[in-house]
Amino acid sequence: MLDTDVVRAIEAMIMVATEPVRTELMAQLLELPTADIEALCGELARTYEEAGHGFQLAKVAGGWRFQTHPDMAPYVERFVLDGQRARLSGAALETLAIIAYKQPISRMQIASIRGVDPDAVMRTLHGRAYIAPVGRDNGPGQAVMWGTTQLFLEKLGIATLEDLPPIASFVPDASIVETLEKTLRAAAEVEELASAGEAVDSSDQVVE
C-alpha cells in the first residue's frame, strides 16, 4: 500500500525538477531506504499507467521524471508546433526591447534605430497588448508615442520598468538618439514647408 504523504512528496519533487530525480536523492530527503523509494516509484508508475493518464512516471537516465504518454505524441506535437507559431519573431522582440528601454518613443524613432519600417511588427505587438499609445510628441506632426503595457510586465515577471536589466551596451547612446530625433524633426519640418509651397503654387495656378 502506498504511503500518501511519501507519495505526495515524491510527486512534488519530480514535478518541479528540470532533470530526472535520482532515487538516492529522494531517499535521502525523505529519510527512507533507497529500495523503498524505488519500489514506491515503480508502483506509482504502474498506477498511472493503469489509470490511463496522458502522462507517465518513467525511469530515465538513472532517475525518475514525469513525461507525456507515447500515445499522446500526435496531440503534443500539434500543441508544440502551435506554440512555436505563437512566438514573437526576432524583429518583434527587437522592436519590443527598443520600446521597453526608450519609451515613450515614436514609430519614426524606432525605424531610425532598427533601420527598417517597424509598422508590421508594431501591429503584432499592439495586437498582443504588449505595447500601446501613451501620448503624442510635442514636435511637428505630433507623432504617436508608444510604451509597454502592464501585460508586458506580467509576462516578464517584473513589477516595474526599473526592474529591467541594464543593456546600455546594446542600445544607442542618449546623444545619438537625440541627434536622430533632431534630424527627424528637421526632416518633418522640411516636408511641411514643401507641402505648404505646393499648396501656394496650386493657388496661384487657380488664380491665373
N, C-alpha and C positions, 0 to 999 in steps of 0.2 A: 504493500500500500504506500502511496506517495505521501510524504510529509508536506502538508500545504505550505507552511512557512518557508521551508527549504526550496520547494519548487518555485515559489514566487520570487525568491531571492535569485535563483538560477536564471529564471526568465528575465528578470530585471537586468542582471549583469550582461547577459548575452544580447539583450535588446539594445543597450546603449553602446556596446563595444563596436569599434570600427574594424576589428580583426577577430578571427576565431579565438574564443576564450579557452585556454588550456584547462583541463580537468584539475591539474595540480593547483592552479591558482585559485579556482573556486573552492577546492577543498581546504586550502589554507585560510581563505577569507571566512568560510563557514565553520571552520574548526571541526571538520568531519574527515573520515578516511577517504582517500582518493578513490578507492574501489567503490565506496558507497555513492559518491558523486557520479562516477562513470555509469554505474548501474541506473541511477535516477535519470540521467540524461538519455540513456538508451530507452528506458521505459517511457519517458516523455516523448521521445521521437516516435515510438510506436503508437502512443496515444493520439498524437496529432495526425498521424497517417490514417489511423482507423476512423478518426472523426471526419476525414475528408476535407481538411482545411486547404486553402490555397497557398499555404506556406509549409515548410517543414524544418525540423531541427536536424541539422546534418553535421557529421563529424568530418571536418575539413582541415587539412594541414596541421594535424595534431591538436585541434581544438574544436569547439562547438560553435555553430552560428545558425541564425535563422536565415532562410533563403526561400525564394519563391518555388513553388512546386513545378517540376518539369512540365506537367500537363498544362500549366498556365502560360507557357512560353509565348504563344501567339498573342495573347492579350497584353502581356508585359512588353513585348516588342512594340505593339501598337502604341501603348502608353508612353514608352520611352521616346519613340520617334515623334509623337505629337508634342512632347515636352521640348524636344530639340527645335522643332519648328517655332515654338513659342519663345525661344530665347532671343534676346536682343542681338543684333548684328554688331560687328566691331565698330562700324561707323556710328551706330546709335549709342553704343557705350561711350565712345569718344566724345560725341556731342553732349551726352548727359554729364560726363565729367567736367566738360568746359562750363556748362551751365551751372553745375553744382558749385564750382570753385570761383566763378566770375560773376555770379548773379548779383543784381539784375543785369541782364545782357540782351542785346538786340540780335535779330537774325543776321544782320549785316556784320556785326561784330563777331559772331560765331563763324560766319563764312570767311572772314579775314583771318581768323586763327586756323581754321581747318583747311582753307584753300579751296573748298568746294561748296556748292549750294546745299545748305542743310535742310531745305524745305521738307523733303520726303521723310528723313529720319525724325525731324521735329514733329511731324504729323503723327508718326508712330508713337513717339514719347508722350505726346499730348493725349493721344487716344488711350494710352495705358495709364493715364493720370499720374505720370512721373514728373511732368512739368506743367506749368500753367502761366498765363499772363499775370504779371504782378504790377503793371503800371505802364507809363509811356515816357519816352525820353523827352527832355526839355528842348532838345535841339531841333533843327529843321526836319520837317516831316513827322515829328513826334512818333518815332518808331515804337512798336510794342516791345516792352521789356519782359523777359522771361525769367522764371525762377523755378526751383524744385518744390515739390508738394510734401504734405505730411506722409503720403503713401511712400514716397521715396525714402524718407527717414525710417519708416517702418520696415521696408524691405532690407535696408542696410543694418537695421537693429541698433540705431543710434538715436539719442534724444534730441540733439540739435545739430546744426551745421558745424558748430565749433568742434564737434567730435570727429569730423572728417580728418583722415590722416593728412599731414602736410605733404604737398607734392610740388614744392617751389621749383625743383629742378626739372619738372616736366611741363611747366606752363610758361608762357612768355612773361618776361619781367613787366612790372607795372608801367615803366616808362615806355616800353614797346607798345603795350596796349593803348596807352594814352596817345602815342604818336599815330597809331592806327585809327583811333577814334577821331582825332583832328583831321586826318586825311579823308576819312569817310564823310565827315561833316562838311568839309570843304567841297568834296565832290557833289554832295547833295545840294549845296548852295549854288554851285555852277549849273547843275541841272535845272534848278528853279529859275535861275536867270535866263538860261537858254529857252526854257518854256515860256517865260514872260516875253522874251524877244520875239519868239514865233507868233505869240498872240498879238503883239503890236503890229507885226508885218501883215498879219491877216486882216487886221482892222484897216490898215492903210489901203490894202487892195480893195476892200469893200467900198471905201470912200471914193476911190478913183472910178 
